[in-house]
Amino acid sequence: MVTVEAECVEIRGRRVKFKVSAHDGLDLISDGTHERMIVPWDKFEAKVNQKAKAARVGPVLRRKA
């Protein structure tokens, strides 16, 4: 079994940086960093749905909690 761990190490504005590692129970398989951007949902949804319409596929819908 492979175990993956991620730790948030930095938040700078909308940018979030994670330290990530993967272990197979015996050895470290991989490690590194991963960055993501926080985007406003409404802006993202509008752009994705515009592309979906052009591709003639269904829209992206917000999940209800």
N, C-alpha and C positions, 0 to 999 in steps of 0.2 A: 504494500500500500504506500502511496506517495502522500506526504503531508506538505501543504503549502502554507506559509505564514506571511502575512503582510502587516506592516506597521506604518502608520501615518507619521512621517518625519518632518514634514514642512507644509505650511499653508501660506501662500503668498498671493493675496488677492483672490482671483478665481482659480488659481493653479494649486493643485494638491499633489504632493510627492510622497511616494511610498517606498519603503525598503522591503524587498520581497526575497524569500528563500524557499527552496523545495528540497525535501529530504526523503529518501526511500526507506528509512528505517535503519540503514547501515551507514550511508554516506550522504553528504551534501551533494545534490544533483546540480543545482544551479542557484545563483543569487544575483541580485541586481536591483535596479530602481525602476519605478514605473510612475509616469506622470499623467494626470487627468485634469481636465478643465471642467469647472462647474458652469453650466449654461442655463439661461432662463428657459424654463419649460415651454412657455408660450411661443417664444421665438423659434426654438428647436422644432416644436410640433408644427408650426406654420410652414417651415422650410421642408420638413419631411413630407408633409401632406401635399405640398405643391409638387414635389417630385413623384409621389405616389399617384397623384392624379394624371401626371404626364405619362407615367408608366402603366396606367390603367389598372392599378391595384387598389385594394382597400386602404382607408386612412388609418393612421396611428391614433389610438384612443387612450386617454388617461384612465388608469385603473381607479376604481372607487374603493376606498378603504373599508 
